[in-house]
Amino acid sequence: MRKGTLRPVLPLVLGLLLIQFGASVAEDQPMAKRLNPYTGQEDAIKEGRALYLQHGCSGCHGVAGGGGMGPALLDDEWTFGSDDETLSRLIKGEVPQQTMPAVFGNELKDDDIWKLLAYVRSLYRGDSSKIDW
Protein backbone atom coordinates (compact mmCIF):
# COMPACT_ATOMS: atom_id res chain seq x y z
CA MET A 1 0.00 0.00 0.00
CA ARG A 2 1.25 3.40 -0.84
CA LYS A 3 1.86 5.95 1.85
CA GLY A 4 -1.12 8.36 2.24
CA THR A 5 -3.81 6.09 0.72
CA LEU A 6 -5.56 5.69 4.08
CA ARG A 7 -5.63 9.41 4.74
CA PRO A 8 -8.90 10.12 2.80
CA VAL A 9 -10.66 7.15 4.49
CA LEU A 10 -9.64 8.05 8.03
CA PRO A 11 -12.27 10.84 8.57
CA LEU A 12 -15.00 8.49 7.33
CA VAL A 13 -13.96 5.73 9.74
CA LEU A 14 -13.73 8.18 12.66
CA GLY A 15 -17.15 9.60 11.80
CA LEU A 16 -18.75 6.15 11.76
CA LEU A 17 -17.18 5.32 15.12
CA LEU A 18 -18.46 8.57 16.65
CA ILE A 19 -21.96 7.96 15.30
CA GLN A 20 -21.98 4.45 16.76
CA PHE A 21 -20.66 5.70 20.11
CA GLY A 22 -23.23 8.50 20.22
CA ALA A 23 -26.08 6.08 19.49
CA SER A 24 -25.06 3.73 22.29
CA VAL A 25 -24.75 6.62 24.77
CA ALA A 26 -28.18 7.95 23.76
CA GLU A 27 -29.75 4.53 24.34
CA ASP A 28 -28.48 4.59 27.95
CA GLN A 29 -30.02 7.99 28.70
CA PRO A 30 -33.55 8.12 30.17
CA MET A 31 -36.19 9.89 28.11
CA ALA A 32 -36.92 13.47 29.13
CA LYS A 33 -40.00 13.99 31.26
CA ARG A 34 -42.94 15.50 29.46
CA LEU A 35 -43.19 19.18 30.29
CA ASN A 36 -46.51 20.87 30.95
CA PRO A 37 -47.33 23.26 28.09
CA TYR A 38 -49.35 25.47 30.47
CA THR A 39 -46.88 26.05 33.31
CA GLY A 40 -46.76 29.78 34.06
CA GLN A 41 -49.62 30.72 31.70
CA GLU A 42 -52.06 32.87 33.64
CA ASP A 43 -55.23 31.93 31.72
CA ALA A 44 -54.46 28.22 32.04
CA ILE A 45 -53.73 28.63 35.77
CA LYS A 46 -57.17 30.24 36.24
CA GLU A 47 -58.80 27.36 34.35
CA GLY A 48 -56.75 24.91 36.41
CA ARG A 49 -57.96 26.51 39.64
CA ALA A 50 -61.56 26.19 38.48
CA LEU A 51 -60.96 22.50 37.67
CA TYR A 52 -59.26 22.01 41.05
CA LEU A 53 -62.32 23.36 42.86
CA GLN A 54 -64.89 21.78 40.52
CA HIS A 55 -63.46 18.26 40.86
CA GLY A 56 -63.09 18.39 44.62
CA CYS A 57 -59.29 18.46 44.85
CA SER A 58 -59.68 21.04 47.60
CA GLY A 59 -61.55 18.49 49.71
CA CYS A 60 -58.29 16.60 50.30
CA HIS A 61 -55.54 19.10 49.48
CA GLY A 62 -57.16 22.28 50.85
CA VAL A 63 -58.60 25.23 48.94
CA ALA A 64 -55.17 26.86 48.61
CA GLY A 65 -53.22 23.57 48.45
CA GLY A 66 -52.16 23.59 52.10
CA GLY A 67 -53.29 20.01 52.70
CA GLY A 68 -55.75 18.38 55.02
CA MET A 69 -56.89 14.82 54.49
CA GLY A 70 -54.41 14.71 51.59
CA PRO A 71 -50.88 16.08 51.46
CA ALA A 72 -50.00 19.74 50.94
CA LEU A 73 -49.16 20.84 47.40
CA LEU A 74 -47.12 23.89 48.40
CA ASP A 75 -43.78 22.30 49.26
CA ASP A 76 -41.19 19.96 47.77
CA GLU A 77 -42.25 16.84 49.72
CA TRP A 78 -43.88 14.54 47.14
CA THR A 79 -44.44 10.83 47.77
CA PHE A 80 -44.18 9.64 44.17
CA GLY A 81 -42.15 12.51 42.65
CA SER A 82 -43.08 15.98 41.47
CA ASP A 83 -42.18 15.92 37.79
CA ASP A 84 -44.95 16.58 35.26
CA GLU A 85 -45.11 13.03 33.94
CA THR A 86 -45.47 11.48 37.41
CA LEU A 87 -48.14 13.92 38.56
CA SER A 88 -50.13 13.47 35.36
CA ARG A 89 -50.01 9.69 35.82
CA LEU A 90 -50.97 10.10 39.48
CA ILE A 91 -54.10 12.09 38.63
CA LYS A 92 -55.02 9.50 35.99
CA GLY A 93 -54.75 6.73 38.57
CA GLU A 94 -51.79 5.07 36.84
CA VAL A 95 -49.37 5.05 39.80
CA PRO A 96 -49.38 1.82 41.84
CA GLN A 97 -50.15 2.17 45.57
CA GLN A 98 -51.50 5.69 45.26
CA THR A 99 -54.38 6.90 47.38
CA MET A 100 -55.72 9.48 44.95
CA PRO A 101 -59.09 8.47 43.45
CA ALA A 102 -58.54 7.07 39.96
CA VAL A 103 -61.88 8.52 38.85
CA PHE A 104 -60.18 11.78 37.87
CA GLY A 105 -58.32 10.03 35.08
CA ASN A 106 -61.65 9.00 33.59
CA GLU A 107 -63.25 12.43 33.96
CA LEU A 108 -60.40 14.75 32.99
CA LYS A 109 -58.86 15.11 29.55
CA ASP A 110 -55.07 15.41 29.31
CA ASP A 111 -55.42 19.11 28.51
CA ASP A 112 -57.43 19.66 31.70
CA ILE A 113 -54.90 17.71 33.75
CA TRP A 114 -52.09 19.94 32.44
CA LYS A 115 -54.08 23.06 33.37
CA LEU A 116 -54.83 21.67 36.81
CA LEU A 117 -51.11 21.00 37.27
CA ALA A 118 -50.30 24.52 36.08
CA TYR A 119 -52.46 25.76 38.95
CA VAL A 120 -50.75 23.44 41.43
CA ARG A 121 -47.37 24.71 40.21
CA SER A 122 -48.49 28.28 40.84
CA LEU A 123 -49.04 27.38 44.51
CA TYR A 124 -45.51 26.04 45.06
CA ARG A 125 -43.63 27.58 47.99
CA GLY A 126 -40.82 25.04 48.36
CA ASP A 127 -37.13 25.13 47.61
CA SER A 128 -36.66 26.46 44.07
CA SER A 129 -33.54 24.30 43.59
CA LYS A 130 -35.76 21.20 43.85
CA ILE A 131 -38.10 22.17 41.01
CA ASP A 132 -38.10 19.47 38.34
CA TRP A 133 -40.71 20.80 35.94
Backbone as a chain_set.jsonl record, in Angstrom:
{"seq": "MRKGTLRPVLPLVLGLLLIQFGASVAEDQPMAKRLNPYTGQEDAIKEGRALYLQHGCSGCHGVAGGGGMGPALLDDEWTFGSDDETLSRLIKGEVPQQTMPAVFGNELKDDDIWKLLAYVRSLYRGDSSKIDW", "coords": {"N": [[0.836, -1.177, 0.0], [0.464, 2.191, -0.77], [1.973, 5.022, 0.735], [-0.124, 7.307, 2.442], [-2.543, 6.566, 1.297], [-4.555, 5.796, 3.024], [-5.301, 8.064, 4.248], [-7.538, 9.684, 3.129], [-9.68, 8.043, 3.879], [-9.7, 7.878, 6.588], [-11.146, 10.064, 8.024], [-13.784, 9.281, 7.467], [-13.997, 6.748, 8.698], [-13.534, 7.485, 11.386], [-15.754, 9.146, 11.757], [-17.906, 7.308, 11.486], [-17.394, 5.702, 13.728], [-17.8, 7.572, 15.79], [-20.517, 8.145, 15.416], [-21.65, 5.655, 16.004], [-20.833, 5.386, 18.696], [-22.153, 7.587, 19.845], [-24.832, 6.833, 19.444], [-25.029, 4.601, 21.109], [-24.604, 5.747, 23.609], [-26.793, 7.468, 23.75], [-28.882, 5.619, 23.905], [-28.619, 4.729, 26.503], [-29.457, 6.827, 28.041], [-32.096, 8.19, 30.014], [-35.446, 8.912, 28.904], [-36.583, 12.256, 28.384], [-38.636, 13.95, 30.738], [-42.058, 14.625, 30.223], [-43.014, 17.9, 29.622], [-45.18, 20.316, 31.028], [-47.315, 22.102, 28.989], [-48.632, 24.35, 29.859], [-47.555, 25.528, 32.118], [-47.027, 28.34, 34.083], [-48.673, 29.978, 32.53], [-51.043, 32.371, 32.713], [-53.877, 32.391, 32.073], [-54.4, 29.654, 31.758], [-53.744, 28.767, 34.3], [-55.798, 29.933, 35.796], [-57.98, 28.521, 34.72], [-57.194, 25.999, 35.534], [-57.376, 26.279, 38.315], [-60.138, 26.533, 38.589], [-60.897, 23.971, 37.721], [-59.666, 22.464, 39.71], [-61.164, 23.18, 41.977], [-63.756, 22.498, 41.094], [-63.629, 19.706, 40.714], [-63.221, 18.747, 43.214], [-60.687, 18.612, 44.398], [-59.809, 20.264, 46.37], [-61.051, 19.289, 48.604], [-59.417, 17.324, 49.708], [-56.784, 18.33, 49.486], [-56.923, 20.924, 50.376], [-58.217, 24.269, 49.983], [-56.38, 26.214, 49.119], [-54.279, 24.582, 48.589], [-52.894, 23.765, 50.849], [-53.12, 21.363, 52.166], [-54.653, 18.712, 54.121], [-56.818, 16.275, 54.551], [-55.486, 15.045, 52.518], [-52.085, 15.298, 51.221], [-50.131, 18.373, 51.442], [-49.701, 20.713, 48.757], [-47.896, 22.655, 48.403], [-45.198, 22.507, 48.95], [-41.932, 20.871, 48.639], [-42.12, 18.201, 49.172], [-42.936, 15.261, 47.985], [-44.598, 12.26, 47.551], [-44.498, 10.382, 45.381], [-42.933, 11.652, 43.546], [-42.338, 14.755, 41.811], [-42.309, 15.551, 39.197], [-43.672, 16.507, 35.98], [-44.66, 14.354, 34.38], [-45.001, 12.226, 36.246], [-46.909, 13.331, 38.043], [-49.073, 13.753, 36.331], [-49.664, 11.099, 35.623], [-50.348, 10.212, 38.168], [-52.723, 11.614, 38.767], [-54.314, 10.474, 36.83], [-54.62, 7.986, 37.849], [-52.716, 6.025, 37.439], [-50.523, 5.275, 38.919], [-49.053, 2.861, 40.866], [-50.126, 1.867, 44.135], [-51.086, 4.32, 44.981], [-53.117, 6.786, 46.665], [-54.878, 8.525, 45.654], [-58.038, 9.173, 44.192], [-58.844, 7.25, 41.383], [-60.762, 8.006, 39.628], [-60.566, 10.552, 38.567], [-58.887, 10.413, 36.371], [-60.541, 9.284, 34.509], [-62.455, 11.211, 34.149], [-61.196, 13.635, 33.502], [-59.671, 15.273, 30.757], [-56.482, 15.058, 29.079], [-55.548, 17.649, 28.524], [-56.951, 19.178, 30.4], [-55.877, 18.117, 32.738], [-53.228, 19.016, 32.532], [-53.652, 21.764, 32.808], [-54.731, 21.875, 35.378], [-52.492, 21.015, 36.777], [-50.822, 23.157, 36.176], [-51.98, 25.1, 37.738], [-51.509, 23.982, 40.3], [-48.72, 24.128, 40.285], [-48.44, 26.865, 40.431], [-48.942, 27.36, 43.057], [-46.759, 26.563, 44.484], [-44.373, 26.699, 47.095], [-41.97, 25.803, 47.888], [-38.494, 24.795, 48.007], [-36.699, 26.313, 45.528], [-34.576, 25.18, 44.167], [-35.192, 22.546, 43.979], [-37.086, 22.173, 42.071], [-38.469, 20.355, 39.451], [-39.743, 20.649, 37.045]], "CA": [[0.0, 0.0, 0.0], [1.247, 3.405, -0.841], [1.858, 5.95, 1.845], [-1.12, 8.356, 2.241], [-3.807, 6.088, 0.719], [-5.564, 5.691, 4.077], [-5.629, 9.406, 4.735], [-8.9, 10.118, 2.803], [-10.656, 7.149, 4.488], [-9.645, 8.051, 8.033], [-12.271, 10.84, 8.569], [-15.003, 8.493, 7.333], [-13.961, 5.725, 9.74], [-13.731, 8.175, 12.662], [-17.146, 9.599, 11.796], [-18.751, 6.149, 11.761], [-17.175, 5.316, 15.125], [-18.461, 8.567, 16.646], [-21.959, 7.956, 15.296], [-21.98, 4.449, 16.757], [-20.656, 5.697, 20.113], [-23.232, 8.498, 20.216], [-26.083, 6.081, 19.495], [-25.061, 3.732, 22.288], [-24.745, 6.616, 24.774], [-28.178, 7.952, 23.758], [-29.748, 4.533, 24.34], [-28.483, 4.59, 27.948], [-30.02, 7.994, 28.701], [-33.548, 8.121, 30.168], [-36.19, 9.889, 28.113], [-36.924, 13.469, 29.134], [-39.996, 13.986, 31.259], [-42.938, 15.498, 29.463], [-43.194, 19.183, 30.293], [-46.514, 20.874, 30.946], [-47.335, 23.258, 28.091], [-49.351, 25.467, 30.465], [-46.884, 26.051, 33.308], [-46.757, 29.777, 34.062], [-49.625, 30.723, 31.702], [-52.064, 32.871, 33.641], [-55.232, 31.926, 31.722], [-54.455, 28.216, 32.044], [-53.725, 28.632, 35.766], [-57.17, 30.24, 36.242], [-58.804, 27.363, 34.353], [-56.753, 24.911, 36.405], [-57.958, 26.515, 39.645], [-61.561, 26.186, 38.481], [-60.958, 22.503, 37.671], [-59.258, 22.011, 41.051], [-62.325, 23.361, 42.863], [-64.894, 21.776, 40.518], [-63.463, 18.256, 40.856], [-63.092, 18.394, 44.623], [-59.294, 18.46, 44.848], [-59.676, 21.044, 47.601], [-61.552, 18.487, 49.709], [-58.29, 16.597, 50.304], [-55.537, 19.103, 49.477], [-57.157, 22.279, 50.845], [-58.602, 25.229, 48.943], [-55.166, 26.858, 48.608], [-53.217, 23.575, 48.446], [-52.157, 23.587, 52.102], [-53.286, 20.008, 52.696], [-55.752, 18.378, 55.022], [-56.891, 14.824, 54.494], [-54.41, 14.715, 51.586], [-50.875, 16.084, 51.465], [-50.005, 19.744, 50.939], [-49.159, 20.838, 47.404], [-47.115, 23.888, 48.405], [-43.782, 22.304, 49.26], [-41.188, 19.964, 47.768], [-42.251, 16.844, 49.719], [-43.876, 14.541, 47.14], [-44.439, 10.825, 47.771], [-44.175, 9.642, 44.165], [-42.148, 12.511, 42.654], [-43.079, 15.976, 41.472], [-42.179, 15.923, 37.788], [-44.948, 16.58, 35.259], [-45.11, 13.029, 33.943], [-45.471, 11.479, 37.414], [-48.143, 13.918, 38.56], [-50.126, 13.467, 35.363], [-50.012, 9.689, 35.818], [-50.972, 10.101, 39.481], [-54.097, 12.093, 38.629], [-55.02, 9.502, 35.994], [-54.755, 6.727, 38.566], [-51.792, 5.071, 36.838], [-49.375, 5.047, 39.801], [-49.382, 1.82, 41.841], [-50.147, 2.17, 45.569], [-51.5, 5.693, 45.264], [-54.385, 6.895, 47.382], [-55.715, 9.483, 44.953], [-59.094, 8.474, 43.451], [-58.544, 7.068, 39.956], [-61.881, 8.52, 38.853], [-60.178, 11.785, 37.873], [-58.319, 10.033, 35.077], [-61.649, 8.998, 33.595], [-63.251, 12.434, 33.962], [-60.4, 14.753, 32.99], [-58.863, 15.109, 29.554], [-55.069, 15.41, 29.305], [-55.422, 19.108, 28.51], [-57.433, 19.66, 31.698], [-54.899, 17.705, 33.753], [-52.092, 19.939, 32.441], [-54.08, 23.061, 33.37], [-54.825, 21.666, 36.814], [-51.11, 20.997, 37.274], [-50.297, 24.523, 36.085], [-52.464, 25.763, 38.951], [-50.75, 23.436, 41.426], [-47.365, 24.714, 40.208], [-48.494, 28.277, 40.837], [-49.038, 27.381, 44.515], [-45.515, 26.042, 45.061], [-43.626, 27.58, 47.99], [-40.819, 25.037, 48.358], [-37.126, 25.132, 47.61], [-36.657, 26.46, 44.07], [-33.544, 24.3, 43.593], [-35.76, 21.201, 43.851], [-38.096, 22.168, 41.012], [-38.103, 19.469, 38.34], [-40.706, 20.802, 35.944]], "C": [[0.879, 1.238, 0.0], [0.968, 4.287, 0.351], [0.826, 7.042, 1.495], [-2.432, 7.86, 1.659], [-4.905, 5.945, 1.764], [-6.05, 7.058, 4.56], [-7.047, 9.859, 4.361], [-9.98, 9.281, 3.497], [-10.757, 7.377, 5.999], [-10.795, 8.895, 8.6], [-13.596, 10.068, 8.506], [-15.087, 7.444, 8.442], [-14.202, 6.364, 11.109], [-15.173, 8.642, 12.815], [-18.101, 8.463, 12.122], [-18.608, 5.682, 13.206], [-17.877, 6.283, 16.069], [-19.978, 8.429, 16.597], [-22.389, 6.75, 16.121], [-21.877, 4.706, 18.264], [-21.787, 6.585, 20.607], [-24.562, 7.771, 20.335], [-26.145, 5.218, 20.742], [-25.186, 4.561, 23.569], [-26.187, 7.095, 24.876], [-29.139, 6.875, 24.236], [-29.732, 4.378, 25.858], [-29.141, 5.724, 28.715], [-31.529, 7.841, 28.846], [-34.22, 9.188, 29.316], [-36.534, 11.082, 28.991], [-38.376, 13.393, 29.588], [-40.813, 14.964, 30.438], [-43.169, 16.779, 30.247], [-44.586, 19.732, 30.016], [-46.509, 22.114, 30.04], [-47.986, 24.497, 28.698], [-48.671, 26.071, 31.692], [-46.581, 27.536, 33.128], [-47.72, 30.597, 33.228], [-50.851, 31.09, 32.538], [-53.479, 32.383, 33.331], [-55.406, 30.443, 32.051], [-54.475, 27.963, 33.55], [-55.12, 28.914, 36.333], [-58.111, 29.077, 35.928], [-58.465, 26.169, 35.245], [-57.319, 25.048, 37.807], [-59.433, 26.142, 39.648], [-61.741, 24.666, 38.455], [-60.641, 21.893, 39.037], [-60.447, 22.081, 42.013], [-63.516, 22.517, 42.393], [-64.813, 20.27, 40.771], [-63.143, 17.821, 42.278], [-61.681, 18.157, 45.123], [-59.091, 19.158, 46.191], [-60.175, 20.271, 48.822], [-60.444, 17.729, 50.427], [-57.055, 17.479, 50.485], [-55.695, 20.537, 49.976], [-57.443, 23.232, 49.701], [-57.377, 25.887, 48.314], [-53.987, 25.877, 48.552], [-52.431, 23.277, 49.705], [-52.299, 22.223, 52.745], [-54.441, 19.897, 53.647], [-55.772, 16.871, 55.102], [-55.798, 14.281, 53.556], [-53.214, 15.608, 51.838], [-50.948, 17.502, 50.889], [-49.372, 19.721, 49.555], [-48.21, 22.025, 47.283], [-45.609, 23.675, 48.505], [-43.115, 21.325, 48.286], [-41.186, 18.532, 48.303], [-43.337, 16.103, 48.946], [-43.59, 13.039, 47.247], [-43.94, 10.09, 46.537], [-43.283, 10.422, 43.201], [-42.985, 13.687, 42.217], [-42.932, 16.39, 40.014], [-43.545, 15.83, 37.093], [-45.497, 15.208, 34.901], [-45.7, 12.236, 35.12], [-46.795, 12.023, 37.927], [-49.32, 13.696, 37.614], [-50.603, 12.026, 35.519], [-50.735, 9.478, 37.155], [-52.453, 10.507, 39.414], [-54.934, 11.103, 37.808], [-55.224, 8.16, 36.694], [-53.832, 5.64, 38.058], [-50.57, 4.766, 37.694], [-49.772, 4.001, 40.844], [-49.269, 2.339, 43.284], [-50.464, 3.632, 45.891], [-52.817, 5.688, 46.017], [-55.331, 7.88, 46.71], [-56.78, 8.727, 44.15], [-58.805, 8.435, 41.951], [-59.637, 7.641, 39.066], [-61.504, 9.77, 38.055], [-59.603, 11.498, 36.49], [-59.376, 9.729, 34.046], [-62.431, 10.257, 33.25], [-62.483, 13.55, 33.259], [-59.644, 14.381, 31.726], [-57.434, 15.516, 29.881], [-54.88, 16.917, 29.394], [-55.858, 19.708, 29.847], [-56.455, 19.3, 32.818], [-53.695, 18.638, 33.729], [-52.446, 21.302, 33.036], [-54.187, 22.973, 34.886], [-53.421, 21.669, 37.434], [-50.457, 22.375, 37.185], [-50.739, 25.323, 37.311], [-51.682, 25.287, 40.168], [-49.334, 24.017, 41.44], [-47.361, 26.156, 40.694], [-48.565, 28.423, 42.362], [-47.709, 27.099, 45.205], [-44.769, 27.09, 45.887], [-42.377, 26.891, 48.537], [-39.499, 25.589, 47.865], [-37.027, 25.17, 46.089], [-35.589, 25.587, 43.424], [-34.042, 22.873, 43.402], [-36.838, 21.097, 42.775], [-37.619, 21.286, 39.866], [-39.172, 19.497, 37.235], [-40.371, 22.006, 35.119]], "O": [[1.898, 1.305, 0.686], [-0.133, 4.294, 0.901], [0.877, 7.629, 0.414], [-3.367, 8.65, 1.528], [-6.084, 5.971, 1.413], [-7.092, 7.167, 5.206], [-7.729, 10.393, 5.235], [-11.095, 9.768, 3.686], [-11.79, 7.095, 6.606], [-11.389, 8.478, 9.594], [-14.432, 10.195, 9.401], [-16.141, 7.276, 9.057], [-14.986, 5.847, 11.904], [-15.745, 8.538, 13.9], [-19.006, 8.627, 12.94], [-19.596, 5.306, 13.838], [-18.488, 5.855, 17.049], [-20.65, 8.579, 17.617], [-23.377, 6.813, 16.853], [-22.749, 4.282, 19.022], [-22.326, 6.349, 21.689], [-25.344, 8.065, 21.24], [-27.198, 5.112, 21.371], [-25.818, 4.112, 24.525], [-26.749, 7.128, 25.97], [-30.121, 7.188, 24.908], [-30.723, 3.943, 26.443], [-29.364, 5.602, 29.919], [-32.19, 7.406, 27.903], [-33.636, 10.236, 29.04], [-36.751, 10.937, 30.194], [-39.229, 12.837, 28.897], [-40.313, 16.006, 30.012], [-43.491, 16.725, 31.434], [-45.1, 19.621, 28.903], [-45.776, 23.068, 30.302], [-47.905, 25.581, 28.121], [-49.178, 27.043, 32.251], [-45.958, 27.938, 32.146], [-47.603, 31.822, 33.212], [-51.59, 30.222, 33.003], [-54.208, 31.999, 34.246], [-56.448, 30.035, 32.565], [-55.149, 27.045, 34.019], [-55.573, 28.219, 37.243], [-58.935, 28.694, 36.758], [-59.352, 25.423, 35.659], [-57.701, 24.054, 38.425], [-59.921, 25.514, 40.588], [-62.646, 24.14, 39.103], [-61.275, 20.926, 39.46], [-60.696, 21.143, 42.77], [-64.2, 21.896, 43.207], [-65.836, 19.631, 41.019], [-62.83, 16.655, 42.518], [-61.5, 17.554, 46.181], [-58.312, 18.71, 47.033], [-59.771, 20.561, 49.948], [-60.529, 17.515, 51.636], [-56.364, 17.393, 51.5], [-54.723, 21.292, 50.002], [-56.97, 23.031, 48.582], [-57.344, 26.096, 47.101], [-52.832, 26.296, 48.476], [-51.402, 22.603, 49.643], [-51.666, 21.95, 53.765], [-55.125, 20.878, 53.939], [-54.858, 16.256, 55.652], [-55.259, 13.197, 53.778], [-53.313, 16.578, 52.589], [-51.724, 17.782, 49.975], [-48.603, 18.818, 49.226], [-47.77, 22.362, 46.184], [-44.832, 24.572, 48.178], [-43.676, 20.997, 47.241], [-40.329, 17.734, 47.921], [-44.524, 16.289, 49.212], [-42.454, 12.608, 47.052], [-43.043, 9.253, 46.642], [-42.916, 9.903, 42.148], [-44.214, 13.625, 42.249], [-43.383, 17.47, 39.632], [-44.453, 15.152, 37.575], [-46.681, 14.939, 35.105], [-46.774, 11.646, 34.997], [-47.709, 11.251, 38.216], [-50.444, 13.474, 38.064], [-51.806, 11.765, 35.543], [-51.639, 8.647, 37.246], [-53.319, 9.813, 39.946], [-56.123, 10.924, 38.069], [-55.93, 7.293, 36.179], [-54.122, 4.455, 38.223], [-49.666, 4.065, 37.241], [-50.709, 4.213, 41.614], [-48.402, 3.158, 43.59], [-50.132, 4.112, 46.975], [-53.545, 4.695, 46.005], [-56.467, 8.049, 47.153], [-56.458, 7.737, 43.492], [-58.551, 9.468, 41.331], [-59.445, 7.749, 37.855], [-62.064, 10.017, 36.987], [-59.818, 12.265, 35.552], [-59.148, 9.891, 32.847], [-63.008, 10.351, 32.166], [-63.068, 14.324, 32.501], [-59.051, 13.306, 31.638], [-57.198, 16.236, 30.851], [-54.135, 17.404, 30.245], [-55.221, 20.627, 30.364], [-56.236, 20.091, 33.735], [-53.188, 19.017, 34.785], [-51.615, 21.921, 33.699], [-53.78, 23.892, 35.596], [-53.203, 22.26, 38.491], [-49.628, 22.722, 38.027], [-49.973, 26.119, 37.854], [-51.24, 26.101, 40.979], [-48.816, 24.358, 42.503], [-46.39, 26.612, 41.298], [-48.28, 29.496, 42.894], [-47.56, 27.375, 46.395], [-44.561, 28.218, 45.44], [-41.796, 27.337, 49.526], [-39.417, 26.714, 47.371], [-37.251, 24.154, 45.433], [-35.689, 25.283, 42.235], [-33.385, 22.074, 42.734], [-37.433, 20.035, 42.595], [-36.504, 21.448, 39.369], [-39.449, 18.486, 36.59], [-41.066, 22.301, 34.147]]}, "num_chains": 1, "name": "protein.A"}
